[in-house]
Amino acid sequence: MDFIEVTVTAAPDYADILIAELGELGFDTFQETDTGFQAYIYEDQFSEEAVQEVLERYKFAGAFPYEVKTIAKQNWNEEWEKNFEPLLISGQVSVRADFHPKPEGVTYDVVITPKMSFGTGHHETTTLMIENQLTLNHVGKRVLDMGCGTGILAIMAEQLGAQNVLAVDIEDWTVENAKENAARNGCSTLEVKLGDAAVLAAEAPFDLVLANINRNVLLEDMPEYSRLLLPQGPLVLSGFYTEDLPAIQAKAEEQGLAFESMRSKNNWVSAVFRKNA
């Protein structure tokens, strides 16, 4: 199936708001540009009328010109490679494509080909999640990555010493991509499953849970995250804005998860909670 690319011209102050709005319409991959952003969605889920309605709601801030383009699935990598640059996170983690040389002096090196999956490290949420991962002990741990996208956080978990990693996503093509990226990075303990939180019903508890999804899914699945965490286990969340943190924190505390810390960048947040004993 083909994809739709919508290129929107918007100032940074409104780009994040519009991205959040389009995310509610089913757009699940976004790429920042010099003049705004690009949003991607499956062709059969696309409604230009719905996009226009979103932009119309914010007309008080001015016009938001946009262009629509159809991208064949097999051409996604070509489109991505035009803009992808290697990334260095916290001076320790290199995120690159296989056509980029490995940089010298990095502790961790993650090689990613996205194939329309979210998570190249360039989006604030992925970077913030990795920054939080670097502060947590993964050695010998059992780790869950919900909404894994490209598998970047799961791959990072194994490189940080996790003994067992389970990555889960609701899209079949994302699961396929995460498996490919896991193999590309020589992962030996990483399993990828198709589904949502329901596929975790029979899973043993985890030492650490990672979930970079969106506000609504995080709120809905919080009880499951808590159930799956061992006592004192950390839960690392992202995919929401600063103004969403109180709601996320309140829901977490209802489930016995204590707020520990947060990081933010361009109004995106990654927060760490810890399950009470």
C-alpha positions in Angstrom: 0.0 0.0 0.0 1.2 3.5 -0.8 1.7 6.3 1.7 0.6 10.0 1.7 3.1 12.7 2.5 1.7 16.0 3.6 4.2 18.9 3.7 3.0 21.7 5.9 4.5 25.2 6.2 4.3 26.3 9.8 6.3 28.3 12.4 7.9 26.2 15.2 5.4 27.5 17.7 2.5 25.9 15.8 4.3 22.9 14.1 4.2 20.9 17.3 0.5 21.6 17.8 -0.4 20.6 14.3 1.7 17.5 14.5 -0.3 16.5 17.6 -3.6 17.2 15.8 -2.5 15.2 12.8 -1.4 12.4 15.0 -5.0 12.1 16.2 -6.0 11.6 12.5 -3.8 8.6 12.1 -0.5 10.3 10.8 2.2 8.4 12.7 5.5 9.5 11.2 6.8 13.1 11.1 9.9 14.8 9.7 10.9 18.3 10.5 11.8 20.6 7.7 13.3 24.1 7.5 9.8 25.6 7.0 7.6 23.2 9.0 7.2 19.5 8.8 6.2 16.5 6.7 3.6 14.0 8.0 3.0 10.5 6.7 -0.1 8.2 6.7 -1.3 5.1 4.9 -3.2 6.1 1.7 -6.4 4.4 2.8 -6.5 6.3 6.1 -5.9 9.7 4.5 -8.6 12.3 4.4 -7.7 15.7 2.9 -10.9 17.1 4.3 -9.9 16.2 7.8 -6.5 17.8 7.3 -8.1 21.0 6.1 -10.4 21.0 9.1 -7.4 20.9 11.4 -5.6 23.7 9.7 -8.9 25.7 9.6 -9.1 25.6 13.4 -5.8 27.4 13.7 -6.4 30.0 10.9 -6.3 32.7 13.6 -2.5 32.2 13.6 -2.3 32.7 9.8 -2.3 30.5 6.8 -0.6 27.1 6.8 0.1 26.1 3.2 0.4 22.4 2.5 1.1 20.0 -0.3 0.0 16.4 -0.7 2.2 13.8 -2.4 1.7 10.0 -2.9 4.8 7.9 -2.1 5.0 4.3 -3.2 6.0 2.0 -0.3 9.1 0.8 -2.2 10.3 4.4 -2.6 10.2 5.3 1.1 13.9 4.6 1.7 14.8 6.9 -1.2 12.7 9.7 0.3 14.2 9.2 3.7 17.8 9.0 2.6 17.5 12.5 1.0 17.3 14.1 4.5 18.7 11.6 6.9 21.9 12.6 8.7 23.8 10.6 11.3 23.0 11.6 14.9 25.1 11.7 18.1 23.1 11.6 21.4 24.7 12.6 24.7 28.1 12.2 23.1 27.7 8.4 23.6 25.2 7.1 21.1 25.6 7.1 17.3 22.4 6.7 15.3 23.1 6.3 11.6 22.2 4.5 8.4 24.3 1.7 7.0 25.6 4.0 4.3 27.1 6.3 6.9 30.6 5.4 8.3 30.7 4.5 12.0 32.0 7.5 13.9 35.0 7.2 16.2 34.9 7.5 20.0 31.2 6.5 20.5 30.2 3.9 23.1 27.1 2.7 21.3 26.4 2.5 17.6 22.8 1.9 16.3 22.3 1.4 12.6 18.7 2.1 11.4 16.8 1.8 8.2 13.3 3.1 9.0 11.1 1.8 6.1 8.3 4.1 7.2 8.6 3.2 10.9 8.9 5.9 13.5 12.2 6.2 15.5 15.4 7.3 13.8 16.5 9.3 16.9 15.9 12.6 15.2 12.5 13.2 16.7 12.7 14.7 20.2 10.8 11.9 21.9 13.2 9.2 20.7 16.3 11.2 21.7 14.8 11.9 25.1 14.0 8.2 25.6 17.6 7.2 24.8 18.9 9.9 27.1 16.8 8.4 29.9 17.9 4.9 29.0 21.5 5.9 29.4 20.8 6.8 33.1 19.2 3.4 33.9 20.8 0.0 34.6 19.9 -2.5 31.8 22.5 -5.1 32.6 21.0 -8.5 32.9 17.5 -7.0 32.8 14.3 -8.1 31.0 13.0 -5.1 29.0 9.8 -4.3 27.2 9.6 -1.7 24.4 6.0 -0.8 23.6 5.3 0.9 20.3 8.8 -0.1 19.1 8.7 1.5 15.6 12.1 0.9 14.1 13.2 -1.0 17.2 15.8 1.7 18.1 15.0 1.7 21.8 14.9 -2.1 22.0 18.3 -2.3 20.2 19.6 0.4 22.6 18.4 -1.8 25.5 20.4 -4.8 24.3 23.5 -2.7 23.7 23.1 -1.4 27.3 23.3 -5.0 28.5 19.7 -6.2 28.7 19.5 -10.0 28.9 16.1 -10.3 27.3 14.2 -7.7 25.2 10.6 -7.8 23.9 9.5 -5.2 21.3 5.8 -4.8 20.4 4.1 -2.8 17.7 0.6 -2.7 16.1 1.7 -2.5 12.5 2.9 -5.6 10.6 5.3 -3.6 8.4 6.8 -2.0 11.6 7.4 -5.4 13.2 9.1 -6.5 10.0 11.3 -3.4 10.0 12.2 -3.8 13.7 13.2 -7.4 13.1 15.4 -6.3 10.2 17.1 -3.5 12.3 17.6 -5.9 15.1 19.4 -8.3 12.8 21.4 -5.4 11.3 22.7 -4.6 14.8 23.5 -8.1 15.6 20.9 -8.4 18.4 20.6 -11.9 19.9 18.2 -11.4 22.7 15.5 -9.2 21.0 12.1 -10.6 20.1 9.5 -8.6 18.2 5.8 -9.2 18.4 2.8 -7.8 16.5 -0.1 -6.4 18.6 -1.0 -4.1 21.3 -1.0 -4.4 25.1 -3.3 -7.4 24.8 -0.5 -9.6 23.5 1.3 -9.2 26.8 -1.4 -11.1 28.8 0.8 -14.2 29.4 4.2 -12.4 29.6 6.4 -12.7 32.7 7.1 -9.4 34.5 9.8 -7.0 33.2 12.5 -5.1 35.0 12.1 -2.1 32.8 9.3 -0.9 30.5 9.8 1.6 27.7 6.8 3.2 25.9 7.1 6.0 23.3 3.6 6.2 21.8 1.2 9.0 22.4 -0.8 10.5 25.3 -4.0 8.6 24.8 -2.5 5.2 24.4 -0.2 5.8 27.4 -3.1 6.7 29.6 -5.2 3.7 28.4 -2.4 1.2 28.8 -0.9 2.5 32.1 -2.5 -0.3 34.2 -0.9 -2.9 32.0 2.5 -1.2 32.2 2.2 -1.3 36.0 1.1 -4.9 36.1 4.0 -6.0 34.0 6.7 -4.1 36.1 8.6 -5.7 38.9 8.7 -3.8 42.2 11.0 -0.8 41.9 11.2 -1.2 38.1 11.4 1.9 36.0 8.8 2.9 33.5 10.1 5.4 30.8 7.4 7.2 28.8 7.4 9.7 25.9 5.2 10.8 23.0 3.4 13.6 24.8 3.8 17.3 25.5 4.7 19.3 28.7 1.1 20.2 29.2 0.1 16.5 29.2 2.5 15.6 32.0 0.0 16.2 34.9 -2.5 13.8 33.4 0.2 11.2 32.7 1.6 11.6 36.2 -1.9 11.3 37.8 -2.7 8.1 35.9 0.7 6.6 36.8 0.3 7.4 40.5 -3.2 5.7 40.4 -1.4 2.6 39.3 1.3 2.7 42.0 4.0 4.4 39.8 5.9 7.2 41.5 7.2 10.1 39.4 11.0 10.2 39.4 12.3 12.6 36.7 11.6 14.2 33.3 13.4 15.6 30.4 12.0 18.0 27.8 12.9 19.3 24.4 10.8 21.6 22.2 7.9 20.9 24.5 8.1 17.2 24.1 8.6 15.2 27.3 10.1 11.9 28.4 9.3 11.0 32.0 10.6 8.2 34.3 8.4 6.6 36.9 9.2 3.8 39.3 6.8 1.1 40.6 6.3 1.1 44.3 7.4 -1.9 46.3 
